[in-house]
Every structure is written in C-alpha cells, then in structure tokens.
Amino acid sequence: MTTTLPSRRNDTPDTVIREVRLTKERLARKFDFDVHRIAADARARQGLSGHEIVRVKPKV
C-alpha cells in the first residue's frame, strides 16, 4: 500500500497522526512486532544518519 504525504501547509494533526501510525504499523510488521528488532533497526538507522547522537545519563 502506497500513501502520499500531505503537503506541509495542508497538514492537520489528524493527517500527521495517521501517517505516524501507518509508519509504526509498517515497522512493526516488518520486524514481526518484535520491539527489540524494531529498536535495533532504529539504532542502526540513527548511526547512519550522520547526525550527532547525544546520550543523556538517566536521573537517579
């Protein structure tokens, strides 16, 4: 199933939420709903992004 992203000027909270949920569902299906595999993929893509990764120490 292919969707078209709405133009930025016509975005409404509903269209943004719908697109986020669709992306979440696609990723979940791709990794058989395995949260560990989804997170590993996100970390791998994050590392390839070229952006600085900032890690914050947890509050105690």
VEXDREN-580137 format. One record per atom (N, C-alpha, C, CB): atom name; x, y, z. Coordinates in pm, whole numbers, plus 32768, in hexadecimal, padded with zeros to 4 digits. Glycine has a CB too. Example, Ala and Ser with C-alpha at 12.3 -4.5 7.8 and 13.67 -1.06 7.14 Angstrom:
<sites>
(N; (8527; 7DC7; 830C))
(CA; (84CE; 7E3E; 830C))
(C; (8528; 7EB6; 830C))
(CB; (846B; 7E41; 8389))
(N; (8505; 7F1F; 82C4))
(CA; (8557; 7F96; 82CA))
(C; (850A; 8003; 8313))
(CB; (8580; 7FC4; 823C))
</sites>
This chain:
<sites>
(N; (8053; 7F8B; 8000))
(CA; (8000; 8000; 8000))
(C; (8058; 807C; 8000))
(CB; (7FA1; 8000; 8078))
(N; (803E; 80D7; 7FA5))
(CA; (808B; 8151; 7F99))
(C; (8035; 81C7; 7FC4))
(CB; (80BE; 8164; 7F0A))
(N; (8072; 8220; 8011))
(CA; (802A; 8298; 803A))
(C; (8079; 8311; 800C))
(CB; (8014; 829C; 80D4))
(N; (8036; 837D; 7FFE))
(CA; (8075; 83FB; 7FDA))
(C; (8075; 8454; 8055))
(CB; (802D; 8440; 7F63))
(N; (80E9; 8489; 8074))
(CA; (80F2; 84E4; 80E6))
(C; (80AD; 8566; 80C3))
(CB; (8185; 84FD; 810F))
(N; (8060; 859C; 811E))
(CA; (801D; 861C; 8102))
(C; (8083; 868D; 80FE))
(CB; (7FB2; 863A; 816D))
(N; (8063; 86F6; 80B3))
(CA; (80BE; 8769; 80B0))
(C; (80BF; 87A8; 813B))
(CB; (8093; 87D0; 8043))
(N; (812C; 87E5; 815F))
(CA; (813C; 881E; 81E4))
(C; (80D1; 8886; 8204))
(CB; (81C6; 885D; 81F2))
(N; (80AA; 88D7; 81A4))
(CA; (804B; 8942; 81C2))
(C; (7FC0; 890B; 81DD))
(CB; (8046; 89A6; 8150))
(N; (7FA2; 8891; 81AD))
(CA; (7F1F; 8855; 81C1))
(C; (7F1D; 87EF; 8232))
(CB; (7EF0; 8815; 8142))
(N; (7F8D; 87DD; 8274))
(CA; (7F93; 877C; 82E2))
(C; (7F34; 87A4; 8352))
(CB; (8022; 876F; 8318))
(N; (7EEA; 8744; 8381))
(CA; (7E99; 8757; 83F8))
(C; (7ECA; 86F1; 845D))
(CB; (7DFF; 8747; 83DA))
(N; (7EAB; 8704; 84DB))
(CA; (7ED4; 869E; 853E))
(C; (7EA5; 8612; 8516))
(CB; (7E9E; 86C2; 85C8))
(N; (7E2E; 8608; 84DB))
(CA; (7DFA; 8585; 84B5))
(C; (7E50; 8543; 8449))
(CB; (7D6C; 8591; 8484))
(N; (7E7B; 8590; 83E4))
(CA; (7ECB; 8554; 8379))
(C; (7F54; 852C; 83AC))
(CB; (7ED8; 85B5; 8304))
(N; (7F8D; 857C; 8403))
(CA; (8010; 855C; 843C))
(C; (8005; 84DF; 8492))
(CB; (8047; 85D3; 848F))
(N; (7FA2; 84D9; 84E7))
(CA; (7F8F; 8464; 853D))
(C; (7F78; 83E8; 84E9))
(CB; (7F18; 8479; 859D))
(N; (7F28; 83F3; 8480))
(CA; (7F0D; 8381; 8428))
(C; (7F8F; 834E; 83E8))
(CB; (7EA7; 83A8; 83BA))
(N; (7FE4; 83AA; 83BA))
(CA; (8062; 8383; 837B))
(C; (80C0; 8343; 83E0))
(CB; (80A5; 83FD; 833B))
(N; (80C7; 8378; 845A))
(CA; (811C; 833D; 84C2))
(C; (80ED; 82AF; 84E3))
(CB; (811A; 8394; 8542))
(N; (806B; 829E; 84F0))
(CA; (8036; 8219; 8510))
(C; (804C; 81B7; 849F))
(CB; (7FA1; 8222; 852F))
(N; (8041; 81E5; 8423))
(CA; (805B; 818F; 83B1))
(C; (80EE; 8162; 83AF))
(CB; (8037; 81D7; 832E))
(N; (8147; 81BF; 83C8))
(CA; (81D6; 819F; 83CD))
(C; (81F3; 813C; 843E))
(CB; (822A; 821E; 83DE))
(N; (81B8; 8153; 84B1))
(CA; (81C9; 80F8; 8523))
(C; (8199; 806B; 8500))
(CB; (817C; 812D; 859E))
(N; (8128; 8061; 84BF))
(CA; (80F1; 7FDF; 8498))
(C; (814B; 7F99; 8432))
(CB; (8065; 7FEF; 845E))
(N; (817F; 7FE5; 83D2))
(CA; (81D9; 7FAA; 836E))
(C; (8257; 7F72; 83B0))
(CB; (8200; 8012; 8303))
(N; (8292; 7FC0; 840A))
(CA; (830C; 7F91; 844E))
(C; (82EE; 7F16; 84A3))
(CB; (8347; 8001; 84A6))
(N; (827F; 7F17; 84E9))
(CA; (825A; 7EA5; 853E))
(C; (824C; 7E27; 84E9))
(CB; (81D8; 7EC2; 858A))
(N; (8206; 7E33; 8479))
(CA; (81F5; 7DBE; 8421))
(C; (827B; 7D8F; 83E8))
(CB; (8194; 7DDF; 83AE))
(N; (82CF; 7DEF; 83C0))
(CA; (8351; 7DCE; 8384))
(C; (83A4; 7D79; 83E3))
(CB; (839E; 7E4D; 8360))
(N; (8399; 7D94; 8465))
(CA; (83EA; 7D4E; 84C9))
(C; (8396; 7CEF; 851E))
(CB; (8431; 7DB1; 8522))
(N; (8328; 7CBF; 84E6))
(CA; (82D2; 7C5D; 852A))
(C; (82AA; 7C8B; 85B6))
(CB; (8318; 7BD6; 8531))
(N; (8293; 7D0B; 85C6))
(CA; (8265; 7D46; 8644))
(C; (82C7; 7D2D; 86B8))
(CB; (81DD; 7D0E; 8668))
(N; (8347; 7D19; 8696))
(CA; (83B0; 7D01; 86FB))
(C; (83F0; 7D87; 871F))
(CB; (841C; 7C9B; 86C6))
(N; (83D0; 7DBA; 8794))
(CA; (83FF; 7E3F; 87BD))
(C; (8497; 7E47; 87C1))
(CB; (83C5; 7E63; 8845))
(N; (84DB; 7DDA; 87E0))
(CA; (856E; 7DDC; 87E5))
(C; (85A8; 7DED; 8758))
(CB; (85A3; 7D59; 8825))
(N; (856C; 7DAC; 86F6))
(CA; (859A; 7DBB; 866B))
(C; (857A; 7E46; 8636))
(CB; (855A; 7D50; 8611))
(N; (8507; 7E7B; 865B))
(CA; (84E2; 7F03; 8631))
(C; (8546; 7F68; 8669))
(CB; (8451; 7F26; 865F))
(N; (8567; 7F5B; 86E8))
(CA; (85C6; 7FB7; 8728))
(C; (8651; 7FA9; 86EC))
(CB; (85CB; 7F9D; 87C0))
(N; (867C; 7F2D; 86CF))
(CA; (8700; 7F17; 8693))
(C; (8707; 7F5A; 860A))
(CB; (871E; 7E7F; 8686))
(N; (869C; 7F4F; 85BC))
(CA; (8697; 7F90; 8539))
(C; (869D; 8028; 8548))
(CB; (8618; 7F67; 84ED))
(N; (8653; 805E; 85A9))
(CA; (8654; 80EF; 85C0))
(C; (86E0; 811E; 85E6))
(CB; (85EF; 8115; 862E))
(N; (8724; 80D4; 863B))
(CA; (87AD; 80F9; 8663))
(C; (880B; 80F4; 85EB))
(CB; (87E1; 809C; 86D2))
(N; (87FD; 808E; 8596))
(CA; (8852; 8083; 851F))
(C; (883A; 80F8; 84C0))
(CB; (8839; 7FFD; 84D7))
(N; (87BD; 811A; 84A8))
(CA; (879D; 818B; 8450))
(C; (87CE; 820D; 848C))
(CB; (8707; 8192; 8435))
(N; (87C3; 8219; 8510))
(CA; (87F0; 8292; 8554))
(C; (8887; 82A2; 8541))
(CB; (87CC; 828E; 85EA))
(N; (88D0; 8235; 854D))
(CA; (8960; 823A; 853D))
(C; (898B; 8261; 84B0))
(CB; (899D; 81B6; 8561))
(N; (893A; 823C; 844D))
(CA; (8959; 825B; 83C2))
(C; (892C; 82E7; 8398))
(CB; (8918; 81F5; 8369))
(N; (88E3; 832B; 83EE))
(CA; (88A8; 83AC; 83C9))
(C; (890F; 841B; 83BA))
(CB; (8843; 83D5; 8430))
(N; (8982; 840B; 83FC))
(CA; (89E6; 8473; 83F7))
(C; (89D1; 84E0; 845F))
(CB; (89E9; 84B0; 836F))
(N; (8964; 84D8; 84A8))
(CA; (8949; 853A; 8511))
(C; (8990; 8510; 8592))
(CB; (88B1; 8549; 8529))
(N; (89B2; 8572; 85E2))
(CA; (89F0; 8556; 8663))
(C; (8989; 8511; 86BD))
(CB; (8A25; 85D9; 86A6))
(N; (89B4; 84A7; 86FD))
(CA; (895D; 845E; 8759))
(C; (8980; 8487; 87E7))
(CB; (896B; 83C3; 8747))
(N; (8920; 84BD; 882F))
(CA; (8936; 84EC; 88B6))
(C; (88F5; 8488; 8916))
(CB; (88FD; 857D; 88CA))
(N; (8943; 8456; 8971))
(CA; (890E; 83F8; 89D4))
(C; (8907; 8441; 8A5B))
(CB; (8967; 8375; 89DD))
(N; (8897; 843C; 8A99))
(CA; (8881; 8480; 8B18))
(C; (8881; 8416; 8B88))
(CB; (87FB; 84D1; 8B17))
(N; (88CA; 8433; 8BF3))
(CA; (88CB; 83D7; 8C64))
(C; (8844; 83D7; 8CA7))
(CB; (893A; 83FB; 8CC9))
(N; (8813; 8361; 8CCE))
(CA; (8791; 835D; 8D12))
(C; (8798; 83A3; 8D99))
(CB; (8763; 82CB; 8D24))
(N; (872A; 83E1; 8DC0))
(CA; (8724; 841F; 8E44))
(C; (8715; 83B1; 8EAB))
(CB; (86AE; 8485; 8E4D))
(N; (8755; 83C5; 8F1C))
(CA; (8751; 8361; 8F85))
(C; (86EA; 8385; 8FEE))
(CB; (87D9; 8352; 8FC5))
</sites>
